[in-house]
């Protein structure tokens, strides 16, 4: 615990918040855009500090250490986001937070351990901004089905990136459970579909997924993560074409 207190924590004053308003105006110059500020996360950064294996052991063997680190990280990210919101003068629409808690086959840690050790810190990076009237966005790769309901309870509006190849994360699985309570961002597979399929297949699959996830108009069409360098440009264009052509 003494090491946590002595750690050279970053300072909120390091950032030039005054640059935000101008950057947002530049982004909006051609057309209005939804502006998101990504606050940070209270799971990934702590294990960056400790190392993944050590942090996962800490969850069971040193919970006080987990609490000390996560609370410091969460407070820093929350206060930085609050300063950014103030500096932007109402120009920020969405506050993002997150941290990968899923794998291809399930969650990285037990859902119960996540609820006990991580959820309170994750929650403050969602609920704080939801209560301010901002939209909220959470990023986690992999399968996190057991705790999606918890995130909704905390005030989550948008789940990203909907990694459709992970256990339980297909549109057919997700929409019946959460489609009326959450918006989805992503779901166009970046692992198999976009790098390897034909533009025709990408177009057809994008259309199919819109029909499932977009039934409540709660779907933001996007790849299931950042487009990777092995994706043919024609397949990126096919996503745009499918969205422009889509009709109910």
VEXZA-121966 format. One record per residue (C-alpha): residue number from 1; x, y, z. Coordinates in steps of 0.1 Angstrom, whole numbers. Layout:
<pts>
(pt NUM, (X, Y, Z)) ...
</pts>
This chain:
<pts>
(pt 1, (0, 0, 0)) (pt 2, (29, 23, 7)) (pt 3, (42, 17, -28)) (pt 4, (8, 28, -42)) (pt 5, (10, 60, -23)) (pt 6, (46, 67, -33)) (pt 7, (39, 59, -70)) (pt 8, (46, 88, -94)) (pt 9, (10, 93, -104)) (pt 10, (3, 116, -134)) (pt 11, (-10, 151, -128)) (pt 12, (-43, 165, -141)) (pt 13, (-25, 197, -150)) (pt 14, (-4, 180, -176)) (pt 15, (-31, 183, -202)) (pt 16, (-40, 213, -224)) (pt 17, (-78, 212, -220)) (pt 18, (-80, 246, -236)) (pt 19, (-73, 230, -270)) (pt 20, (-104, 209, -270)) (pt 21, (-130, 235, -281)) (pt 22, (-110, 244, -312)) (pt 23, (-104, 208, -321)) (pt 24, (-141, 201, -318)) (pt 25, (-150, 231, -340)) (pt 26, (-125, 218, -366)) (pt 27, (-141, 183, -365)) (pt 28, (-176, 199, -369)) (pt 29, (-166, 223, -397)) (pt 30, (-178, 202, -426)) (pt 31, (-208, 187, -409)) (pt 32, (-220, 181, -373)) (pt 33, (-205, 150, -357)) (pt 34, (-211, 132, -324)) (pt 35, (-181, 141, -303)) (pt 36, (-168, 115, -278)) (pt 37, (-142, 120, -251)) (pt 38, (-127, 87, -240)) (pt 39, (-122, 90, -202)) (pt 40, (-103, 58, -196)) (pt 41, (-108, 26, -177)) (pt 42, (-105, 11, -142)) (pt 43, (-95, -24, -151)) (pt 44, (-69, -23, -179)) (pt 45, (-48, 6, -166)) (pt 46, (-44, -10, -131)) (pt 47, (-31, -42, -146)) (pt 48, (-8, -23, -169)) (pt 49, (7, -9, -137)) (pt 50, (10, -43, -119)) (pt 51, (13, -66, -148)) (pt 52, (-16, -88, -159)) (pt 53, (-7, -120, -139)) (pt 54, (1, -101, -107)) (pt 55, (-31, -81, -109)) (pt 56, (-53, -112, -115)) (pt 57, (-37, -128, -84)) (pt 58, (-42, -95, -65)) (pt 59, (-80, -98, -72)) (pt 60, (-80, -128, -49)) (pt 61, (-49, -124, -26)) (pt 62, (-45, -86, -22)) (pt 63, (-80, -70, -26)) (pt 64, (-69, -39, -6)) (pt 65, (-41, -33, -32)) (pt 66, (-67, -36, -60)) (pt 67, (-89, -12, -43)) (pt 68, (-62, 13, -38)) (pt 69, (-49, 12, -74)) (pt 70, (-83, 11, -91)) (pt 71, (-97, 40, -70)) (pt 72, (-67, 62, -78)) (pt 73, (-69, 53, -115)) (pt 74, (-107, 58, -117)) (pt 75, (-106, 91, -99)) (pt 76, (-79, 105, -122)) (pt 77, (-98, 95, -153)) (pt 78, (-131, 108, -140)) (pt 79, (-116, 142, -129)) (pt 80, (-98, 145, -162)) (pt 81, (-130, 139, -181)) (pt 82, (-149, 165, -160)) (pt 83, (-122, 191, -168)) (pt 84, (-125, 182, -205)) (pt 85, (-163, 186, -204)) (pt 86, (-160, 220, -188)) (pt 87, (-134, 232, -213)) (pt 88, (-154, 220, -243)) (pt 89, (-183, 242, -233)) (pt 90, (-211, 217, -241)) (pt 91, (-195, 204, -273)) (pt 92, (-190, 168, -260)) (pt 93, (-219, 144, -266)) (pt 94, (-206, 110, -254)) (pt 95, (-182, 99, -227)) (pt 96, (-164, 67, -234)) (pt 97, (-148, 43, -209)) (pt 98, (-138, 7, -210)) (pt 99, (-112, -20, -207)) (pt 100, (-111, -55, -222)) (pt 101, (-127, -79, -197)) (pt 102, (-136, -106, -223)) (pt 103, (-119, -134, -242)) (pt 104, (-131, -154, -272)) (pt 105, (-147, -180, -248)) (pt 106, (-160, -159, -219)) (pt 107, (-149, -133, -194)) (pt 108, (-113, -128, -184)) (pt 109, (-123, -129, -147)) (pt 110, (-153, -143, -128)) (pt 111, (-184, -121, -132)) (pt 112, (-188, -122, -94)) (pt 113, (-152, -110, -89)) (pt 114, (-157, -83, -115)) (pt 115, (-189, -72, -96)) (pt 116, (-171, -71, -63)) (pt 117, (-137, -56, -72)) (pt 118, (-141, -38, -105)) (pt 119, (-177, -28, -110)) (pt 120, (-178, 1, -84)) (pt 121, (-149, 18, -102)) (pt 122, (-162, 11, -137)) (pt 123, (-196, 24, -125)) (pt 124, (-183, 58, -115)) (pt 125, (-169, 62, -150)) (pt 126, (-204, 56, -165)) (pt 127, (-229, 68, -139)) (pt 128, (-212, 102, -133)) (pt 129, (-216, 112, -169)) (pt 130, (-250, 96, -174)) (pt 131, (-263, 117, -146)) (pt 132, (-249, 148, -164)) (pt 133, (-271, 141, -194)) (pt 134, (-243, 127, -216)) (pt 135, (-245, 95, -236)) (pt 136, (-222, 68, -223)) (pt 137, (-201, 43, -242)) (pt 138, (-182, 13, -229)) (pt 139, (-155, -7, -248)) (pt 140, (-146, -43, -242)) (pt 141, (-134, -68, -267)) (pt 142, (-144, -104, -263)) (pt 143, (-174, -119, -246)) (pt 144, (-188, -101, -216)) (pt 145, (-224, -113, -218)) (pt 146, (-228, -120, -180)) (pt 147, (-222, -84, -171)) (pt 148, (-239, -65, -199)) (pt 149, (-269, -62, -177)) (pt 150, (-248, -47, -149)) (pt 151, (-234, -21, -173)) (pt 152, (-269, -12, -184)) (pt 153, (-278, -8, -147)) (pt 154, (-249, 16, -143)) (pt 155, (-263, 38, -171)) (pt 156, (-246, 25, -202)) (pt 157, (-261, 36, -235)) (pt 158, (-237, 22, -261)) (pt 159, (-217, -11, -261)) (pt 160, (-186, -15, -283)) (pt 161, (-173, -33, -303)) (pt 162, (-197, -63, -304)) (pt 163, (-171, -89, -313)) (pt 164, (-194, -113, -331)) (pt 165, (-170, -143, -331)) (pt 166, (-168, -144, -293)) (pt 167, (-190, -167, -272)) (pt 168, (-226, -154, -269)) (pt 169, (-219, -121, -288)) (pt 170, (-237, -128, -321)) (pt 171, (-265, -104, -330)) (pt 172, (-290, -132, -327)) (pt 173, (-278, -138, -291)) (pt 174, (-276, -102, -280)) (pt 175, (-306, -85, -294)) (pt 176, (-333, -106, -277)) (pt 177, (-316, -100, -243)) (pt 178, (-305, -63, -246)) (pt 179, (-320, -48, -277)) (pt 180, (-346, -27, -260)) (pt 181, (-321, -14, -233)) (pt 182, (-289, -7, -252)) (pt 183, (-274, 5, -284)) (pt 184, (-247, -15, -302)) (pt 185, (-216, -1, -319)) (pt 186, (-196, -24, -342)) (pt 187, (-206, -60, -351)) (pt 188, (-191, -61, -386)) (pt 189, (-165, -88, -381)) (pt 190, (-129, -76, -384)) (pt 191, (-114, -111, -379)) (pt 192, (-128, -132, -406)) (pt 193, (-153, -112, -427)) (pt 194, (-136, -79, -436)) (pt 195, (-101, -92, -444)) (pt 196, (-111, -123, -463)) (pt 197, (-147, -120, -478)) (pt 198, (-157, -105, -511)) (pt 199, (-173, -70, -511)) (pt 200, (-206, -87, -520)) (pt 201, (-204, -109, -489)) (pt 202, (-195, -79, -467)) (pt 203, (-225, -59, -482)) (pt 204, (-249, -88, -475)) (pt 205, (-236, -94, -440)) (pt 206, (-238, -58, -431)) (pt 207, (-274, -56, -443)) (pt 208, (-283, -88, -424)) (pt 209, (-268, -74, -391)) (pt 210, (-286, -41, -395)) (pt 211, (-319, -59, -398)) (pt 212, (-312, -77, -365)) (pt 213, (-295, -51, -343)) (pt 214, (-311, -20, -358)) (pt 215, (-347, -30, -352)) (pt 216, (-350, -5, -323)) (pt 217, (-328, 20, -342)) (pt 218, (-302, 12, -316)) (pt 219, (-273, 2, -338)) (pt 220, (-243, 22, -350)) (pt 221, (-228, 4, -379)) (pt 222, (-190, -1, -376)) (pt 223, (-163, -28, -377)) (pt 224, (-160, -49, -346)) (pt 225, (-128, -30, -339)) (pt 226, (-105, -6, -358)) (pt 227, (-102, -16, -394)) (pt 228, (-69, -35, -398)) (pt 229, (-43, -31, -425)) (pt 230, (-52, -64, -442)) (pt 231, (-87, -52, -450)) (pt 232, (-92, -45, -487)) (pt 233, (-105, -9, -493)) (pt 234, (-134, -24, -514)) (pt 235, (-147, -41, -483)) (pt 236, (-147, -9, -463)) (pt 237, (-167, 8, -492)) (pt 238, (-191, -22, -491)) (pt 239, (-201, -13, -455)) (pt 240, (-209, 23, -465)) (pt 241, (-228, 11, -495)) (pt 242, (-249, -13, -474)) (pt 243, (-258, 14, -450)) (pt 244, (-267, 40, -477)) (pt 245, (-288, 14, -495)) (pt 246, (-306, 0, -465)) (pt 247, (-343, 2, -463)) (pt 248, (-367, -14, -439)) 
</pts>
